[in-house]
Amino acid sequence: MYNSKSSLLLLLFLINSFIFFCNADSGTKCSNTSSLIGFESNFTMVQHQLRGHFKILDDCTFQVSRFDMLSGSSDVVFWGAVAVDFSNITRGFPISDHRLNQTTYKNASFSIQLLPNVTWDQIKVLSVWDDTTLSDFGHLTLPTNGSDLYPSKVHTVFDNCKNLSGNYRVRWSLNVEDNWIEIGLEAATKTMNYMAFGWANPNRTKELMLGADIAVAAFTEEGRPFVDDFYITSYSECMLHGKDGSAVGVCPDVVYENTTNGMTLNNTKLVYGHRRDGVSFIRFRKPLNSSDDKYDLPVNPAEEMTVIWALGLMKPPDTIRPYYLPQNHGGPMMVAYGHLRLNVSENVDDCFGPLDADDKQDQDLIIASAKVPLVVTTGEALHYPNPPNPSKVLYINKKEAPVLRVERGVPVKFSVQTGHDVALYITSDYLGGNATLRNATETIYSGGPEAEGVMASPYELVWAPDRNTPDQVFYQSLYQPKMGWRVEVVDGGLSDMYNNSVFLDDQQVTFFWTISKDSISIAARGEKKSGYLAIAFGGEMVNSYAYVGWIDNAGKGRLNTYWIDGKDASNVHLTNENLTHVRCKSENGIITFEFTRPFNPSCSSHDKKKECKNILDPTTPLRVVWAMGAKWSEHLSERNMHSVTSQRPVRVMLMRGSSEAEQDLRPVLAVHGFMMFLAWGILLPGGILAARYLKHVKGDGWYQIHVYLQYSGLAIILLAVLFAVAELHGFFVSSLHVKFGIAAIFCACVQPVNAYIRPKKPDHGVEASSNRILWEYFHVNVGRGAIVVGIAALFTGMKHLGERYKGENVHGLSWALIIWFLIGALIVIYLEYRERQRRRDRFLGRGNWVLGNVEEDDSVDLLNPHHASARTGSQNSGLMEVQLEPLSR
């Protein structure tokens, strides 16, 4: 028993000691020496619908209560600065390690402790700060040296708040002694919409709008807030009668009394107004009991009265009606208009959390056009969307820091007239201002130090966003941060984003591509609804590399690559290609996917992965096939097999930007090949053989045969070329076959010209001139070269035929061509042997009488010019022998 009591007393002593020392430590850390202890203030709203109450508890602790804020980034902190201007607040410092994480705060309360090295005398401005975007969400000013302990009331804070609808609130503070009520109208509505609120005539029980006294608040086209006192006499827009000038409808009070001092009838006084994050807020004051007893209703703060409210479009003034006039609310009750019973003296606060607009961007939107340049200037910052901001910001087409929307593939032209101290550039950085020194990952898409100019000498900057440009970039000044704003990059037509496009087989899929230095960007779009879309590189789906795009169960676009080596689901093997800028989407069931890949996969020489063999050569035609089906998934089954496919591959010429369906040999091209064989395989070689081996035949028959065969062959060649050009819709010097063909045709066309300018044949017994000998050398060698190059063109044409059409008979035709020329070569060898025998017999005196022709024709030495001189000498010797024989008898 004693031991238990002793133990208990010892435990209580230890607990008390622990509490004492903790309090002592706490007192040491957080003393109460600062003159600011007990200071209270409300935050001034700047962005994100921030409201809240601030109180200093001690030297290192403050409390925030009734805190509202829309979510920001993960780097929202409490921030200290010496002043609220742009340069000072951006050079501020975090005062606490507490982060206001990415959530929406609704009437929250919490205590915050300063960092150990921070004291209250270092802080002149306390801000809720987003360090990622250098954004001030809201701030308050601390008094200096004990002065200004009672700061002026913050404009957005009231004593009471009432929800009128899901996106419309009324706030108010009452001062009965001074006979006024301050009202704040707050609505998540469009920029040019009005907010109306007022008291119904207490004598009416229905049609409450008639005889009502309301205030209508809105913003001008320039963004300036205003509020007017209205009186309702009819359910119509305010109209003036022509006879007596009387007004009827929803009209300002001043319209009913057309007097020089009529403005005194407007008993509403604007206090403050702003538009933030898609929410309009206007604060005004009006008397509870006005001197205008004709159009203003007295407000009894002690009793419950009926109030009416509405939201709708505000009509700007014109020459006939010089007032802003509200239009019909045009919406359902309790959404666009309504009424309720309200006692303004009762404390009401049912506004839980900030209003959250669907569209938080209020900046002007400019849609860029390829034809009209955008004029970029600088001007005063009036409504810059991301405070704090410098005093001078960028204007586009006279609009302050608008959102700029551009299309991928459509060039944008800027006329930069910002002055020589502001250089325009398009950047990935949110803040700009030489961000490369601060943000190593910054990407500059266009512009730079040279993009500066003045009105007299503007600089023209052209930027062409492409398919790889992110959805959001920023136009900024190169030297000063936060002068510009956002650029929305949206998809243009695929035909704008890609340099080339063709229809694949059956025109069910469109294939787009753009070639860069080491890569190719590809897109495919189905032309009918499907569950997935696939394109494959190869002659058919089997043994091909396929790219499949589909929408998964979560609605997200997916794109995978596969190697297909069979017709079953088990033969579809997932690969891991190095694809970038991948996108896949479905619009009304039409699937479109895009990706960029290198021509050569980044694989080592020892890597044996299938995707390492998927090499694209832009100079070689790419065979593309397609398939569609109802469903695709990561785990394939027979149900994933396609339901419709292309019937044949399409050969896409990547460099040329064209395509053709792969098919059996076209008849016109078959005629082209046969005509070329007839010319280069029969006629032209036959003409040469006639000139070589038929000179000993009596007469000039050999010459006629030579000329006729050569001209006939040349005519057939030119006609065959025309057939091919017409069938292929153009003349493209891309393949080896075409290059050999051009060389052969050139040599063949040179021969008739060469024959026309040949030097005169020497007289009988006269030695040939040097020009004649040179001509014979040239004529003979060009002719022989033409035959060699022409035969090469025939063989490369057969090879090209096999690559182009995969003809089953191409291999056999090639062997037939080889055999034909081998037979021709054997015939030439035999004829050459006979010719040499004949010459030897003639030289020995035995052969002149065989065919009876000893006369030399015009081209006797065409094919053997190196024997010209020898022949002349031998012939002269023969003649001398004939003349000397009678003398010996």
Salt bridges, closest charged atoms under 4 A:
GLU40 OE1 - HIS53 NE2 2.59
ASP75 OD1 - ARG99 NH1 3.17
ASP136 OD2 - HIS139 ND1 2.75
GLU182 OE1 - ARG283 NH2 2.63
GLU182 OE2 - ARG285 NH2 2.63
GLU186 OE2 - ARG51 NH2 2.95
GLU186 OE1 - ARG171 NE 2.93
GLU207 OE1 - ARG204 NH2 3.46
ASP213 OD2 - LYS286 NZ 3.21
GLU222 OE1 - ARG224 NH2 3.59
GLU237 OE2 - LYS315 NZ 3.56
GLU257 OE2 - LYS294 NZ 3.01
GLU304 OE1 - ARG341 NE 3.62
ASP350 OD2 - LYS162 NZ 3.59
ASP356 OD1 - LYS360 NZ 2.52
ASP362 OD2 - ARG275 NE 3.09
ASP421 OD2 - LYS392 NZ 3.15
ASP429 OD2 - ARG438 NH2 2.96
GLU452 OE1 - HIS420 ND1 2.53
GLU460 OE1 - LYS413 NZ 3.96
ASP471 OD1 - ARG408 NH2 2.52
GLU488 OE1 - ARG405 NE 2.95
GLU488 OE2 - ARG486 NH1 3.59
ASP491 OD1 - ARG408 NH1 2.61
ASP491 OD1 - ARG583 NH1 3.03
ASP491 OD2 - LYS585 NZ 3.48
ASP505 OD1 - ARG648 NE 3.38
GLU527 OE2 - ARG525 NE 3.39
ASP552 OD2 - ARG558 NH1 3.74
ASP565 OD2 - HIS573 NE2 3.05
GLU577 OE1 - ARG597 NH1 3.53
GLU587 OE2 - LYS585 NZ 3.53
GLU594 OE1 - ARG467 NE 3.25
GLU594 OE1 - ARG583 NH2 3.41
GLU634 OE2 - ARG558 NH2 2.33
GLU660 OE2 - ARG651 NH1 3.00
GLU660 OE1 - ARG666 NH2 3.86
GLU660 OE2 - ARG804 NH2 2.59
GLU662 OE1 - ARG623 NE 2.48
GLU662 OE1 - ARG651 NE 3.84
GLU727 OE2 - ARG666 NH1 3.42
GLU776 OE2 - ARG772 NE 3.21
GLU803 OE2 - LYS799 NZ 2.63
GLU832 OE2 - ARG692 NH2 2.51
GLU832 OE2 - ARG836 NE 3.57
GLU835 OE2 - ARG838 NH2 2.69
GLU835 OE2 - ARG839 NE 3.10
ASP841 OD1 - ARG846 NH2 2.98
ASP858 OD2 - ARG758 NH2 2.82
ASP858 OD1 - ARG772 NH2 3.78
ASP861 OD1 - ARG871 NH1 2.84
